[in-house]
Amino acid sequence: MAALPAAGGAGGAGNLHNAQVVAINTESRHLNATEAAAAVRRAVLDYADANTILFKKIDSTLRGNVASETVAALQTSGRRMAILAPAFP
């Protein structure tokens, strides 16, 4: 697993060549919907490509900007479908 700084930080996709799993914390839960969506877009653009399995974790109680972040991830990645399955840990 490779843990990288928040999207837009130093590093980028060049550091991922040997990583099997990459976790990115966008720290967007307390941002407004527009800012949260922008943070997710940056993360997807910086770290995901067509061959990447994209997993967008959300808060189990649906706090934050679940809809705007999910739409941003779908639109930016070009994917057409998402499975939304919140669960308590």
C-alpha positions in Angstrom: 0.0 0.0 0.0 1.2 3.5 -0.8 -0.2 6.4 1.3 0.2 9.7 -0.5 -0.4 13.3 0.4 -3.8 14.8 -0.3 -4.6 15.4 -4.0 -2.5 18.1 -5.5 0.3 17.6 -3.1 3.9 16.6 -3.9 4.3 13.1 -5.4 1.7 12.3 -8.0 1.2 9.2 -10.1 5.0 8.8 -10.8 5.4 7.3 -7.3 2.8 4.6 -7.9 4.5 2.3 -10.4 5.0 -0.5 -7.8 2.0 0.1 -5.6 -0.8 -2.4 -5.5 -3.1 -0.2 -3.4 -3.1 3.6 -3.1 -5.1 5.5 -0.4 -5.7 9.2 -0.9 -7.3 11.3 1.8 -8.9 14.3 0.2 -9.9 15.7 3.6 -13.1 16.9 2.1 -15.8 15.9 4.6 -16.1 19.4 6.0 -15.7 21.4 2.7 -18.7 22.8 0.8 -20.0 20.6 -2.0 -18.1 22.5 -4.8 -14.8 22.4 -2.9 -15.2 18.7 -2.0 -16.0 17.8 -5.6 -12.9 19.7 -6.8 -10.7 17.8 -4.3 -12.1 14.5 -5.6 -11.6 15.5 -9.2 -7.9 16.4 -8.5 -7.4 13.0 -6.8 -8.9 11.1 -9.7 -7.0 13.1 -12.3 -3.7 12.7 -10.4 -3.9 9.0 -9.4 -6.5 7.0 -11.4 -6.5 5.8 -15.0 -8.7 3.6 -17.0 -7.0 0.5 -15.6 -7.4 1.5 -12.0 -10.2 0.1 -9.8 -11.6 3.2 -8.2 -13.0 2.9 -4.7 -14.5 6.1 -3.3 -14.9 5.6 0.5 -17.7 7.6 2.1 -18.7 8.2 5.7 -20.8 5.3 7.1 -23.4 7.7 8.3 -23.4 9.7 5.0 -21.8 12.8 6.5 -20.1 15.1 4.1 -20.7 15.6 0.4 -21.5 12.1 -0.7 -23.5 13.0 -3.8 -21.2 15.7 -5.2 -18.0 13.7 -4.5 -19.5 10.5 -6.1 -20.6 12.5 -9.2 -17.2 14.1 -9.5 -15.4 10.8 -9.3 -17.7 9.3 -12.0 -17.5 12.3 -14.3 -13.7 12.7 -14.0 -12.9 9.0 -14.4 -15.3 8.5 -17.3 -17.1 5.7 -15.4 -20.8 5.4 -15.8 -21.8 3.4 -12.7 -21.1 3.4 -9.0 -22.1 1.0 -6.2 -23.0 2.9 -3.1 -23.0 0.7 -0.1 -22.5 2.5 3.2 -22.0 0.2 6.2 -21.0 0.6 9.8 -17.5 -0.7 10.5 
